[in-house]
Amino acid sequence: MSSTYTRRELISGTAAGATTVSLLGGAGAQAAAPALAPPSGTPVNTTLRINGRDHRVSHDVRQSLLDTLRERLGLTGSKKGCDHGQCGACTVHIDGVPKLSCLTLTVAAQGHEITTIEGLAPAANQLHPMQQAFIDCDGFQCGYCTPGQIMSAVACVKQGLAKDAASIREFMSGNLCRCAAYPNIVKAVEQARGAMGEA
Amino acid sequence: MQTFDYQRAAALPEAVKLGKQGEFLAGGTTLVDLMKLNVMTPARVVDINALRDRYAAISIDDTGLSLGAFASMAQAAVHPKVNAQFPVIAQSLQLAASQQIRNMATLGGNLLQRTRCTYFRDVTWTACNKRTPGSGCAALQGFNRNHAVLGVDNSCIAQYPGDFAVALLALDAELALAGPGGARRLPLAQLHRAASGQPQLEHNLKPGEIITAIHVPSGRWTARSIYIKVRDRESYEFAIASAAVALELDGDTVRGARIALGGLAYRPWRATAAEQSLAGKRLTADTAAQAATLALEGAVTHGYNDYKPELGRRTVTRALLAAAQLPGA
């Protein structure tokens, strides 16, 4: 199989001609996103501005921004860890500051600029300096918390709080990494601090 | 989550009117969490985020500090003048939650954050007087390691989890409220109710009332103030004991001391007897420890939290001695 397929395309079945897709999709626990409860009452219509584009969604009033991103808009970079605002895996930027998309109601996100991990890179086939730094520094193991880590890390540098390791660790405490890649995450933020300054 | 009627309030009068029969949504860090857990099941949610810009100003003048209740925790935590002139307030916010939550949560919402008691948050525990009045309290015989030891009764030993309200209580803060009956002011000390056998009633706001601002009076003690928070990990954790202390000193003699406790009590807890014990005395390790003993007087423990009174005494002592070392105004 060609390496030009991304893992996401393979799992979601959008990779053209990949006959293994349905097998993977059928058996793969990682592909089995739990279905949302059927909407009750009247659906709500919300326009969300995400990564510079408007998206119109009709949704259950209870749906979190995280679920809308992942289940409705295919923006699966933001991750669902705890779904209760404790782990930081769902961190996105809303009007430029990191917030938890799992504790944000979709309906309340209208009128705000939302940036997800998918909107961070300056252009297709390029990485944001923070994404590159996480790769260079081995700042992840399983990778599940990484999009949230990176969204917080970018804000850490932008807010001038990547002063030293202690300051970075304090700022990043709302993003848990159960693989405990913390030392290399700190190194990545320190590397990107320089690169972001030059960018 | 149970479904709800979502309403967006564009202005304060509309919010007050809609809020008479619903829960207000600001940062959502407590409400959405507890709705997901089916602990809170409002029939109506009134989104008041459109009011954020209008009630978020932070200013300081001769009379004191004024905090718009819709400012985020993050905004107040980094404010240079708050840090310089009211450090206990800035520190209480910096040491609370995570940066994401501080960006979301408003100051007014933070004051009303609800307990982290496991038996309250998990509806599969049937006994919780705060959730279901008359059902009992599972924490009394449960794993009560971080449950309150001050201000508790047999109806509830849940702990008030916040830090900011503790700092405000030490500095005699007052709240500006808007409500169906018009505007009024309420001392912060009267915001949170005692358990009194009715722990389901947590605050003294009337239906529809909104906190619009928080006023902290100026005083010679505000600059020499500190918030000490003891917790199980260094960051992003609730207190197991905390102390807000502000001192007015004449040399090393105490003119006035203000002491409030967090992580130990059912509601933000002012240690008045401890404060009075220090007036006119030199602040030493001995007098600080004596005050700390008074601060924890009347503590009631339930097994796993037997450690708390001693931890609380040491936290108060440490905060008093640390505040005395500060340069002051």
Contacts between the chains, C-beta under 8 A, distances in Angstrom:
chain1	res1	chain2	res2	distance
A	40	B	3	4.8
A	41	B	3	5.6
A	44	B	6	6.9
A	60	B	3	7.4
A	61	B	3	6.3
A	61	B	4	6.7
A	61	B	6	5.0
A	62	B	1	4.7
A	62	B	3	5.9
A	62	B	4	7.5
A	62	B	35	7.9
A	64	B	32	7.5
A	83	B	36	6.8
A	84	B	33	5.3
A	84	B	36	6.6
A	84	B	37	7.7
A	85	B	29	5.8
A	85	B	32	7.9
A	85	B	33	5.7
A	85	B	100	7.8
A	85	B	101	6.5
A	88	B	98	6.8
A	88	B	100	6.3
A	91	B	100	5.7
A	97	B	74	7.5
A	97	B	103	4.5
A	98	B	99	6.4
A	98	B	100	4.8
A	98	B	103	6.2
A	99	B	100	5.6
A	99	B	103	5.5
A	99	B	104	5.1
A	100	B	29	7.5
A	100	B	100	5.1
A	100	B	101	7.0
A	100	B	104	6.6
A	103	B	28	5.3
A	103	B	29	5.5
A	103	B	32	4.6
A	103	B	33	6.1
A	103	B	104	7.0
A	104	B	28	6.4
A	104	B	32	7.5
A	104	B	104	7.6
A	105	B	6	7.7
A	105	B	25	7.3
A	105	B	28	6.6
A	105	B	32	6.4
A	105	B	45	7.9
A	105	B	47	8.0
A	107	B	6	5.5
A	107	B	47	7.6
A	108	B	25	6.5
A	108	B	28	7.0
A	108	B	47	5.4
A	108	B	49	6.3
A	152	B	99	7.0
A	152	B	100	7.0
A	155	B	99	7.4
A	169	B	235	7.3
A	170	B	234	8.0
A	170	B	235	5.4
A	171	B	99	5.7
A	173	B	98	5.8
A	173	B	99	7.9
A	173	B	234	7.8
A	173	B	235	3.6
A	173	B	236	4.0
A	174	B	97	7.5
A	174	B	98	2.4
A	174	B	99	5.7
A	174	B	100	4.9
A	174	B	101	6.7
A	174	B	236	5.5
A	175	B	98	7.9
